[in-house]
Amino acid sequence: MAADPIRIEDVKTDSRIFAYTRRDTIPVFFGVLHCAYFFSLFYLFPRTPLWIMLILGFIYSVSISWNINGISHNFIHNPYFRSLLANRLFSVMESVTCCFSQIYYDVVHMQHHKGNSDRQDEHGDTVDWLSIYRHGHGGQAENPWRYTFLSFFRDNPAAIARELAKRGPSEARWGKIELGSLIATMALLALLNWRYMIFFLPFMYFGHCLSYLNGYYLHYGGNPDKPIAWGVSSYHKLYNWVWFYNGYHAEHHFRPKAHWTRMEALHEQIQDLQIREGVRVIAPPHALGFLDPNLPTRNQTAPAAQIPSSGSMSPS
C-alpha cells in the first residue's frame, strides 16, 4: 500500500521524561520561567518604581499571548511529558501563569479545530466558538478590534463544562483543580496586596486581548471552505523561533497533531498544494497582521491568491 503523500513523520524519542522529543525541554523551561515572572511581578511591585512596573506589566501582557499561542498551544496538542501526573502539574502551572484553565482552553481550542473558523450557518451560529465570523455581519469577519477586546468576555462556561463532561469525571475534576488553583492564587495575592491586583488585572486582560488579536490574523483572509487553507501562515523567522512555530498556522490546521519541530518539514511537503489552493501568507507576525501590505478588506470573502515560493515568503 502506498504511503500517504501528506503524512508527516512522527516525532519519537527514547527519553524517559519527554513524550515526543527532548527539544520540548525548551518550551517547558520557558513555561517555568514565565511562571517565575508572574510571581516576580508581585514581589517587585512594592519595591520598584511605577514606571518600571508599567514596562514589566506590558511585557507580561505580551508574554501571555506568547505562552498561549506557543507553549500552551503546543502542549494541548502534544503533551510534553510521558507521565500523566507531570502533564497535569504543568497544566496547573500554566493555568495560574496565564490566568485561565488549560483544560478549559483545550476544550475551546478543540472546538476551534472542529469548526476551523467557519462561517455562520443558516441559524447564525458557528461550530467554532472562536470563529472570526461568529459575531460578524453579512457573511463578513467581525471587526478586528471588536474581536480583540470583546472576545475575553464571550466564553460560555456552561457550554465549556458540558463539553468537558463528555471527557469523563477525571478531566472535569482536573478542570476544577485548575480553576481552584487560579482563584486561590488570585485571592491570596489580593489579600496580601490589593493595590497590586488593581495594577495587575488590566495587564492580564490586555494580554488575553493580544492573544485574540493574534488569533484573528491566524485566520483573517483564510478560506473556511478549504482544509488546506483554513489557516493563514507567516514564515517570519524570528517570530517562529520565539513563538515555537506558531506562524505555520495553515500547516497546523491541515495537520493539527504535527509536532512544532516538524512544521518546516510539513510546509515543504505540502507547499505545491498550498500554492495551487491559494493559501494566504502574511509577511509580519500574526499579532501585527493588520500591517500586512496585501491585507484584504472584510467584504472580500475569497482568500488572496499568493504563496509564490518558500524563499520569497519569508521576510529577510
Secondary structure by P-SEA (a helix, b strand, c coil): ccccccccbbbbcccccccccccaaaaaaaaaaaaaaaaaaaaacccccaaaaaaaaaaaaaaaaaaaacaaaaaaaccccccaaaaaaaaaaaaaaacccaaaaaaaaaaaaacccccccccccccccccccccccccccccaaaaaccccccccaaaaaaaaaaacaaaaaaaaaaaaaaaaaaaaaaaacaaaaaacaaaaaaaaaaaaaaaaaaccccccccccccbbbbcaaaaaaaaccccaaaaaaacccccccaaaaaaaacaaaaaaabbbbbcccccccccccccccccccccccccccccccccc
